[in-house]
Amino acid sequence: MCLAVPGQVLQVADDPLRTAAVSFGGVTKTVSLALVPDATVGDYVIVHVGFAISKLNEDEAGRTLEAYAAMAAMEEKDRAAGHQPATGGEGAKSR
């Protein structure tokens, strides 16, 4: 499964990969803007494996970040109630 996460561009360096500091809900990572040459400070971008792959507007980014926060809150509620998280993928087998 692939996951791309929205983040906000905080600053852009002038280097061949156009590296940028991008905030993901308060966690800042360095990513490349080489694939999104028109991205600038303040823009929201979708990031996959260290590369911004597209821009998105602030409303779309907000909806996605709210959905992630809601999922995290549900997971925390389940943990507090003593439930084990669901697993999936190749390692999961039904018996």
N, CA, C and O atoms as a Tinker XYZ file with bonds, in Angstrom:
   380  protein
     1  N      0.848000   -1.168000    0.000000    73     2
     2  CA     0.000000    0.000000    0.000000    64     1     3
     3  C      0.897000    1.236000    0.000000    63     2     4     5
     4  O      1.920000    1.272000    0.685000    81     3
     5  N      0.512000    2.227000   -0.761000    73     3     6
     6  CA     1.240000    3.493000   -0.813000    64     5     7
     7  C      0.439000    4.547000   -0.059000    63     6     8     9
     8  O     -0.791000    4.520000   -0.038000    81     7
     9  N      1.154000    5.460000    0.547000    73     7    10
    10  CA     0.507000    6.528000    1.290000    64     9    11
    11  C      1.182000    7.841000    0.934000    63    10    12    13
    12  O      2.406000    7.956000    0.996000    81    11
    13  N      0.389000    8.820000    0.565000    73    11    14
    14  CA     0.884000   10.166000    0.309000    64    13    15
    15  C      0.207000   11.077000    1.326000    63    14    16    17
    16  O     -0.993000   10.959000    1.575000    81    15
    17  N      0.975000   11.975000    1.907000    73    15    18
    18  CA     0.504000   12.788000    3.020000    64    17    19
    19  C      0.576000   14.267000    2.659000    63    18    20    21
    20  O      1.561000   14.705000    2.064000    81    19
    21  N     -0.458000   15.054000    3.008000    73    19    22
    22  CA    -0.394000   16.488000    2.738000    64    21    23
    23  C      0.448000   17.220000    3.782000    63    22    24    25
    24  O      0.437000   16.880000    4.965000    81    23
    25  N      1.170000   18.222000    3.317000    73    23    26
    26  CA     1.963000   19.063000    4.207000    64    25    27
    27  C      2.063000   20.459000    3.641000    63    26    28    29
    28  O      1.799000   20.683000    2.460000    81    27
    29  N      2.447000   21.403000    4.494000    73    27    30
    30  CA     2.564000   22.795000    4.068000    64    29    31
    31  C      4.028000   23.183000    3.938000    63    30    32    33
    32  O      4.832000   22.935000    4.836000    81    31
    33  N      4.365000   23.799000    2.801000    73    31    34
    34  CA     5.733000   24.231000    2.534000    64    33    35
    35  C      6.050000   25.428000    3.425000    63    34    36    37
    36  O      5.354000   26.444000    3.394000    81    35
    37  N      7.120000   25.290000    4.224000    73    35    38
    38  CA     7.543000   26.371000    5.121000    64    37    39
    39  C      8.662000   27.209000    4.530000    63    38    40    41
    40  O      8.663000   28.431000    4.678000    81    39
    41  N      9.620000   26.567000    3.860000    73    39    42
    42  CA    10.710000   27.286000    3.203000    64    41    43
    43  C     11.286000   26.406000    2.106000    63    42    44    45
    44  O     11.211000   25.179000    2.167000    81    43
    45  N     11.865000   27.059000    1.095000    73    43    46
    46  CA    12.408000   26.361000   -0.063000    64    45    47
    47  C     13.875000   26.737000   -0.225000    63    46    48    49
    48  O     14.240000   27.911000   -0.172000    81    47
    49  N     14.718000   25.708000   -0.424000    73    47    50
    50  CA    16.146000   25.937000   -0.664000    64    49    51
    51  C     16.396000   26.043000   -2.165000    63    50    52    53
    52  O     15.660000   25.477000   -2.973000    81    51
    53  N     17.440000   26.773000   -2.520000    73    51    54
    54  CA    17.813000   26.911000   -3.930000    64    53    55
    55  C     18.895000   25.880000   -4.240000    63    54    56    57
    56  O     20.087000   26.188000   -4.255000    81    55
    57  N     18.444000   24.637000   -4.490000    73    55    58
    58  CA    19.367000   23.563000   -4.831000    64    57    59
    59  C     18.745000   22.716000   -5.942000    63    58    60    61
    60  O     17.571000   22.902000   -6.260000    81    59
    61  N     19.500000   21.792000   -6.538000    73    59    62
    62  CA    18.981000   21.027000   -7.690000    64    61    63
    63  C     17.676000   20.260000   -7.428000    63    62    64    65
    64  O     16.859000   20.123000   -8.338000    81    63
    65  N     17.469000   19.763000   -6.211000    73    63    66
    66  CA    16.240000   19.036000   -5.901000    64    65    67
    67  C     15.136000   19.938000   -5.366000    63    66    68    69
    68  O     14.046000   19.467000   -5.043000    81    67
    69  N     15.421000   21.239000   -5.272000    73    67    70
    70  CA    14.465000   22.177000   -4.668000    64    69    71
    71  C     13.972000   21.627000   -3.339000    63    70    72    73
    72  O     12.766000   21.494000   -3.131000    81    71
    73  N     14.891000   21.307000   -2.441000    73    71    74
    74  CA    14.474000   20.790000   -1.148000    64    73    75
    75  C     13.713000   21.854000   -0.381000    63    74    76    77
    76  O     13.959000   23.051000   -0.522000    81    75
    77  N     12.787000   21.386000    0.431000    73    75    78
    78  CA    11.943000   22.299000    1.184000    64    77    79
    79  C     11.665000   21.729000    2.559000    63    78    80    81
    80  O     11.625000   20.513000    2.747000    81    79
    81  N     11.476000   22.614000    3.512000    73    79    82
    82  CA    10.979000   22.223000    4.830000    64    81    83
    83  C      9.460000   22.210000    4.718000    63    82    84    85
    84  O      8.844000   23.218000    4.369000    81    83
    85  N      8.860000   21.053000    5.019000    73    83    86
    86  CA     7.413000   20.887000    4.904000    64    85    87
    87  C      6.875000   20.422000    6.254000    63    86    88    89
    88  O      7.411000   19.496000    6.862000    81    87
    89  N      5.815000   21.074000    6.710000    73    87    90
    90  CA     5.196000   20.738000    7.990000    64    89    91
    91  C      4.036000   19.781000    7.782000    63    90    92    93
    92  O      3.134000   20.031000    6.982000    81    91
    93  N      4.078000   18.676000    8.521000    73    91    94
    94  CA     3.007000   17.689000    8.518000    64    93    95
    95  C      2.364000   17.715000    9.900000    63    94    96    97
    96  O      2.699000   16.908000   10.767000    81    95
    97  N      1.440000   18.646000   10.095000    73    95    98
    98  CA     0.770000   18.747000   11.386000    64    97    99
    99  C      1.714000   19.043000   12.530000    63    98   100   101
   100  O      1.498000   18.566000   13.644000    81    99
   101  N      2.750000   19.816000   12.282000    73    99   102
   102  CA     3.696000   20.182000   13.327000    64   101   103
   103  C      5.011000   19.433000   13.267000    63   102   104   105
   104  O      5.982000   19.860000   13.891000    81   103
   105  N      5.074000   18.338000   12.542000    73   103   106
   106  CA     6.317000   17.610000   12.326000    64   105   107
   107  C      6.905000   18.094000   11.006000    63   106   108   109
   108  O      6.256000   18.007000    9.963000    81   107
   109  N      8.129000   18.601000   11.052000    73   107   110
   110  CA     8.749000   19.166000    9.857000    64   109   111
   111  C      9.761000   18.186000    9.280000    63   110   112   113
   112  O     10.608000   17.644000    9.992000    81   111
   113  N      9.652000   17.973000    7.975000    73   111   114
   114  CA    10.564000   17.087000    7.251000    64   113   115
   115  C     11.092000   17.818000    6.027000    63   114   116   117
   116  O     10.469000   18.761000    5.539000    81   115
   117  N     12.241000   17.378000    5.536000    73   115   118
   118  CA    12.803000   17.911000    4.303000    64   117   119
   119  C     12.340000   17.031000    3.153000    63   118   120   121
   120  O     12.504000   15.811000    3.186000    81   119
   121  N     11.761000   17.657000    2.137000    73   119   122
   122  CA    11.281000   16.928000    0.957000    64   121   123
   123  C     11.742000   17.652000   -0.296000    63   122   124   125
   124  O     12.163000   18.808000   -0.242000    81   123
   125  N     11.658000   16.961000   -1.422000    73   123   126
   126  CA    12.023000   17.565000   -2.693000    64   125   127
   127  C     10.777000   18.107000   -3.392000    63   126   128   129
   128  O      9.737000   17.449000   -3.428000    81   127
   129  N     10.896000   19.308000   -3.944000    73   127   130
   130  CA     9.830000   19.910000   -4.749000    64   129   131
   131  C     10.134000   19.817000   -6.242000    63   130   132   133
   132  O      9.481000   20.479000   -7.049000    81   131
   133  N     11.116000   19.004000   -6.614000    73   131   134
   134  CA    11.544000   18.918000   -8.018000    64   133   135
   135  C     10.407000   18.514000   -8.954000    63   134   136   137
   136  O     10.381000   18.938000  -10.110000    81   135
   137  N      9.474000   17.705000   -8.475000    73   135   138
   138  CA     8.368000   17.252000   -9.318000    64   137   139
   139  C      7.193000   18.230000   -9.337000    63   138   140   141
   140  O      6.250000   18.071000  -10.112000    81   139
   141  N      7.264000   19.236000   -8.479000    73   139   142
   142  CA     6.205000   20.261000   -8.406000    64   141   143
   143  C      6.899000   21.624000   -8.450000    63   142   144   145
   144  O      6.983000   22.312000   -7.432000    81   143
   145  N      7.397000   22.017000   -9.631000    73   143   146
   146  CA     8.222000   23.217000   -9.724000    64   145   147
   147  C      7.516000   24.517000   -9.365000    63   146   148   149
   148  O      8.178000   25.504000   -9.047000    81   147
   149  N      6.172000   24.541000   -9.408000    73   147   150
   150  CA     5.462000   25.779000   -9.087000    64   149   151
   151  C      5.089000   25.889000   -7.614000    63   150   152   153
   152  O      4.453000   26.868000   -7.222000    81   151
   153  N      5.464000   24.914000   -6.784000    73   151   154
   154  CA     5.158000   24.987000   -5.353000    64   153   155
   155  C      6.020000   26.049000   -4.682000    63   154   156   157
   156  O      7.220000   26.142000   -4.939000    81   155
   157  N      5.398000   26.845000   -3.822000    73   155   158
   158  CA     6.099000   27.908000   -3.109000    64   157   159
   159  C      5.722000   27.871000   -1.640000    63   158   160   161
   160  O      4.847000   27.110000   -1.228000    81   159
   161  N      6.391000   28.699000   -0.860000    73   159   162
   162  CA     6.117000   28.797000    0.576000    64   161   163
   163  C      4.632000   29.095000    0.792000    63   162   164   165
   164  O      4.059000   29.980000    0.156000    81   163
   165  N      4.025000   28.333000    1.705000    73   163   166
   166  CA     2.611000   28.499000    2.018000    64   165   167
   167  C      1.712000   27.509000    1.295000    63   166   168   169
   168  O      0.587000   27.262000    1.731000    81   167
   169  N      2.198000   26.934000    0.184000    73   167   170
   170  CA     1.406000   25.955000   -0.559000    64   169   171
   171  C      1.308000   24.648000    0.221000    63   170   172   173
   172  O      2.172000   24.325000    1.036000    81   171
   173  N      0.239000   23.907000   -0.049000    73   171   174
   174  CA     0.103000   22.550000    0.463000    64   173   175
   175  C      0.454000   21.600000   -0.662000    63   174   176   177
   176  O      0.047000   21.796000   -1.807000    81   175
   177  N      1.218000   20.561000   -0.325000    73   175   178
   178  CA     1.639000   19.573000   -1.300000    64   177   179
   179  C      1.363000   18.173000   -0.760000    63   178   180   181
   180  O      1.315000   17.959000    0.451000    81   179
   181  N      1.183000   17.230000   -1.673000    73   179   182
   182  CA     1.065000   15.822000   -1.320000    64   181   183
   183  C      2.461000   15.229000   -1.444000    63   182   184   185
   184  O      3.103000   15.374000   -2.484000    81   183
   185  N      2.938000   14.564000   -0.396000    73   183   186
   186  CA     4.299000   14.039000   -0.368000    64   185   187
   187  C      4.265000   12.513000   -0.285000    63   186   188   189
   188  O      3.538000   11.933000    0.522000    81   187
   189  N      5.065000   11.886000   -1.134000    73   187   190
   190  CA     5.220000   10.431000   -1.131000    64   189   191
   191  C      6.704000   10.106000   -1.221000    63   190   192   193
   192  O      7.383000   10.573000   -2.135000    81   191
   193  N      7.206000    9.325000   -0.302000    73   191   194
   194  CA     8.612000    8.913000   -0.204000    64   193   195
   195  C      9.601000   10.063000   -0.415000    63   194   196   197
   196  O     10.584000    9.926000   -1.142000    81   195
   197  N      9.325000   11.179000    0.225000    73   195   198
   198  CA    10.261000   12.300000    0.201000    64   197   199
   199  C     10.142000   13.261000   -0.955000    63   198   200   201
   200  O     10.916000   14.213000   -1.048000    81   199
   201  N      9.182000   13.031000   -1.845000    73   199   202
   202  CA     8.985000   13.920000   -2.984000    64   201   203
   203  C      7.563000   14.454000   -2.982000    63   202   204   205
   204  O      6.606000   13.694000   -2.830000    81   203
   205  N      7.428000   15.767000   -3.152000    73   203   206
   206  CA     6.103000   16.352000   -3.367000    64   205   207
   207  C      5.675000   15.929000   -4.759000    63   206   208   209
   208  O      6.425000   16.095000   -5.721000    81   207
   209  N      4.454000   15.374000   -4.871000    73   207   210
   210  CA     4.006000   14.877000   -6.171000    64   209   211
   211  C      2.882000   15.708000   -6.766000    63   210   212   213
   212  O      2.583000   15.581000   -7.954000    81   211
   213  N      2.253000   16.560000   -5.958000    73   211   214
   214  CA     1.242000   17.487000   -6.481000    64   213   215
   215  C      0.918000   18.529000   -5.430000    63   214   216   217
   216  O      1.206000   18.361000   -4.245000    81   215
   217  N      0.312000   19.608000   -5.896000    73   215   218
   218  CA    -0.185000   20.641000   -4.988000    64   217   219
   219  C     -1.657000   20.374000   -4.717000    63   218   220   221
   220  O     -2.332000   19.723000   -5.513000    81   219
   221  N     -2.149000   20.874000   -3.600000    73   219   222
   222  CA    -3.575000   20.848000   -3.335000    64   221   223
   223  C     -3.940000   22.106000   -2.585000    63   222   224   225
   224  O     -3.085000   22.760000   -1.988000    81   223
   225  N     -5.233000   22.446000   -2.619000    73   223   226
   226  CA    -5.623000   23.689000   -1.965000    64   225   227
   227  C     -5.787000   23.480000   -0.466000    63   226   228   229
   228  O     -5.846000   22.348000    0.013000    81   227
   229  N     -5.856000   24.564000    0.251000    73   227   230
   230  CA    -5.895000   24.522000    1.712000    64   229   231
   231  C     -7.116000   23.767000    2.239000    63   230   232   233
   232  O     -7.015000   23.059000    3.241000    81   231
   233  N     -8.273000   23.907000    1.574000    73   231   234
   234  CA    -9.474000   23.190000    2.018000    64   233   235
   235  C     -9.296000   21.681000    1.904000    63   234   236   237
   236  O     -9.650000   20.940000    2.821000    81   235
   237  N     -8.749000   21.229000    0.781000    73   235   238
   238  CA    -8.508000   19.792000    0.594000    64   237   239
   239  C     -7.523000   19.269000    1.634000    63   238   240   241
   240  O     -7.725000   18.202000    2.214000    81   239
   241  N     -6.461000   20.027000    1.861000    73   239   242
   242  CA    -5.467000   19.627000    2.858000    64   241   243
   243  C     -6.104000   19.555000    4.238000    63   242   244   245
   244  O     -5.857000   18.613000    4.991000    81   243
   245  N     -6.920000   20.545000    4.570000    73   243   246
   246  CA    -7.582000   20.566000    5.881000    64   245   247
   247  C     -8.492000   19.378000    6.079000    63   246   248   249
   248  O     -8.499000   18.773000    7.151000    81   247
   249  N     -9.265000   19.032000    5.057000    73   247   250
   250  CA   -10.162000   17.866000    5.163000    64   249   251
   251  C     -9.367000   16.578000    5.374000    63   250   252   253
   252  O     -9.751000   15.732000    6.182000    81   251
   253  N     -8.284000   16.434000    4.660000    73   251   254
   254  CA    -7.466000   15.232000    4.798000    64   253   255
   255  C     -6.829000   15.165000    6.181000    63   254   256   257
   256  O     -6.842000   14.111000    6.816000    81   255
   257  N     -6.274000   16.275000    6.652000    73   255   258
   258  CA    -5.649000   16.293000    7.972000    64   257   259
   259  C     -6.673000   16.046000    9.077000    63   258   260   261
   260  O     -6.359000   15.396000   10.074000    81   259
   261  N     -7.902000   16.559000    8.911000    73   259   262
   262  CA    -8.970000   16.295000    9.883000    64   261   263
   263  C     -9.326000   14.806000    9.901000    63   262   264   265
   264  O     -9.558000   14.235000   10.967000    81   263
   265  N     -9.368000   14.183000    8.732000    73   263   266
   266  CA    -9.665000   12.741000    8.656000    64   265   267
   267  C     -8.568000   11.943000    9.358000    63   266   268   269
   268  O     -8.871000   10.995000   10.082000    81   267
   269  N     -7.293000   12.310000    9.157000    73   267   270
   270  CA    -6.197000   11.625000    9.842000    64   269   271
   271  C     -6.333000   11.794000   11.351000    63   270   272   273
   272  O     -6.136000   10.840000   12.102000    81   271
   273  N     -6.666000   12.995000   11.795000    73   271   274
   274  CA    -6.819000   13.248000   13.235000    64   273   275
   275  C     -7.966000   12.424000   13.813000    63   274   276   277
   276  O     -7.851000   11.892000   14.917000    81   275
   277  N     -9.066000   12.314000   13.077000    73   275   278
   278  CA   -10.203000   11.519000   13.538000    64   277   279
   279  C     -9.824000   10.048000   13.642000    63   278   280   281
   280  O    -10.204000    9.382000   14.605000    81   279
   281  N     -9.081000    9.528000   12.665000    73   279   282
   282  CA    -8.642000    8.127000   12.723000    64   281   283
   283  C     -7.714000    7.893000   13.902000    63   282   284   285
   284  O     -7.813000    6.871000   14.582000    81   283
   285  N     -6.808000    8.839000   14.150000    73   283   286
   286  CA    -5.896000    8.707000   15.285000    64   285   287
   287  C     -6.661000    8.728000   16.597000    63   286   288   289
   288  O     -6.331000    7.983000   17.519000    81   287
   289  N     -7.682000    9.574000   16.690000    73   287   290
   290  CA    -8.487000    9.647000   17.910000    64   289   291
   291  C     -9.250000    8.342000   18.136000    63   290   292   293
   292  O     -9.355000    7.876000   19.271000    81   291
   293  N     -9.782000    7.750000   17.070000    73   291   294
   294  CA   -10.490000    6.470000   17.198000    64   293   295
   295  C     -9.531000    5.368000   17.635000    63   294   296   297
   296  O     -9.880000    4.528000   18.466000    81   295
   297  N     -8.329000    5.372000   17.077000    73   295   298
   298  CA    -7.333000    4.368000   17.452000    64   297   299
   299  C     -6.955000    4.516000   18.925000    63   298   300   301
   300  O     -6.837000    3.524000   19.645000    81   299
   301  N     -6.768000    5.747000   19.361000    73   299   302
   302  CA    -6.428000    5.994000   20.765000    64   301   303
   303  C     -7.567000    5.554000   21.688000    63   302   304   305
   304  O     -7.329000    4.985000   22.753000    81   303
   305  N     -8.792000    5.819000   21.272000    73   303   306
   306  CA    -9.963000    5.400000   22.056000    64   305   307
   307  C    -10.015000    3.877000   22.158000    63   306   308   309
   308  O    -10.293000    3.335000   23.228000    81   307
   309  N     -9.751000    3.192000   21.058000    73   307   310
   310  CA    -9.727000    1.727000   21.072000    64   309   311
   311  C     -8.633000    1.200000   21.985000    63   310   312   313
   312  O     -8.860000    0.255000   22.740000    81   311
   313  N     -7.459000    1.794000   21.928000    73   311   314
   314  CA    -6.356000    1.374000   22.808000    64   313   315
   315  C     -6.737000    1.554000   24.267000    63   314   316   317
   316  O     -6.492000    0.675000   25.094000    81   315
   317  N     -7.341000    2.700000   24.580000    73   315   318
   318  CA    -7.741000    2.979000   25.960000    64   317   319
   319  C     -8.782000    1.964000   26.440000    63   318   320   321
   320  O     -8.842000    1.639000   27.626000    81   319
   321  N     -9.593000    1.471000   25.513000    73   319   322
   322  CA   -10.612000    0.481000   25.862000    64   321   323
   323  C    -10.047000   -0.938000   25.885000    63   322   324   325
   324  O    -10.764000   -1.887000   26.204000    81   323
   325  N     -8.760000   -1.085000   25.546000    73   323   326
   326  CA    -8.120000   -2.389000   25.588000    64   325   327
   327  C     -8.236000   -3.200000   24.325000    63   326   328   329
   328  O     -7.904000   -4.386000   24.327000    81   327
   329  N     -8.698000   -2.600000   23.244000    73   327   330
   330  CA    -8.806000   -3.313000   21.971000    64   329   331
   331  C     -7.460000   -3.350000   21.264000    63   330   332   333
   332  O     -6.682000   -2.400000   21.344000    81   331
   333  N     -7.193000   -4.438000   20.581000    73   331   334
   334  CA    -5.978000   -4.566000   19.781000    64   333   335
   335  C     -6.226000   -3.948000   18.415000    63   334   336   337
   336  O     -7.318000   -4.097000   17.867000    81   335
   337  N     -5.235000   -3.254000   17.848000    73   335   338
   338  CA    -5.429000   -2.681000   16.503000    64   337   339
   339  C     -5.565000   -3.792000   15.470000    63   338   340   341
   340  O     -4.965000   -4.858000   15.598000    81   339
   341  N     -6.364000   -3.520000   14.448000    73   339   342
   342  CA    -6.529000   -4.457000   13.338000    64   341   343
   343  C     -5.260000   -4.490000   12.526000    63   342   344   345
   344  O     -4.597000   -3.467000   12.352000    81   343
   345  N     -4.918000   -5.662000   12.029000    73   343   346
   346  CA    -3.763000   -5.781000   11.156000    64   345   347
   347  C     -4.233000   -6.225000    9.797000    63   346   348   349
   348  O     -5.289000   -6.842000    9.661000    81   347
   349  N     -3.453000   -5.911000    8.804000    73   347   350
   350  CA    -3.796000   -6.292000    7.441000    64   349   351
   351  C     -2.554000   -6.545000    6.650000    63   350   352   353
   352  O     -1.444000   -6.501000    7.180000    81   351
   353  N     -2.733000   -6.805000    5.402000    73   351   354
   354  CA    -1.589000   -7.006000    4.529000    64   353   355
   355  C     -1.169000   -8.456000    4.483000    63   354   356   357
   356  O     -1.933000   -9.350000    4.848000    81   355
   357  N      0.054000   -8.685000    4.029000    73   355   358
   358  CA     0.539000  -10.036000    3.789000    64   357   359
   359  C      0.647000  -10.861000    5.069000    63   358   360   361
   360  O      0.437000  -12.073000    5.035000    81   359
   361  N      0.969000  -10.231000    6.190000    73   359   362
   362  CA     1.177000  -10.983000    7.422000    64   361   363
   363  C     -0.116000  -11.413000    8.101000    63   362   364   365
   364  O     -0.078000  -12.263000    8.990000    81   363
   365  N     -1.250000  -10.861000    7.717000    73   363   366
   366  CA    -2.520000  -11.184000    8.373000    64   365   367
   367  C     -3.155000  -12.399000    7.704000    63   366   368   369
   368  O     -3.249000  -12.471000    6.479000    81   367
   369  N     -3.583000  -13.338000    8.518000    73   367   370
   370  CA    -4.254000  -14.526000    8.007000    64   369   371
   371  C     -5.478000  -14.782000    8.870000    63   370   372   373
   372  O     -5.426000  -14.670000   10.095000    81   371
   373  N     -6.573000  -15.125000    8.220000    73   371   374
   374  CA    -7.763000  -15.462000    8.977000    64   373   375
   375  C     -7.746000  -16.953000    9.280000    63   374   376   377
   376  O     -7.298000  -17.753000    8.458000    81   375
   377  N     -8.230000  -17.325000   10.452000    73   375   378
   378  CA    -8.250000  -18.737000   10.854000    64   377   379
   379  C     -9.636000  -19.136000   11.198000    63   378   380
   380  O     -9.875000  -20.287000   11.564000    81   379
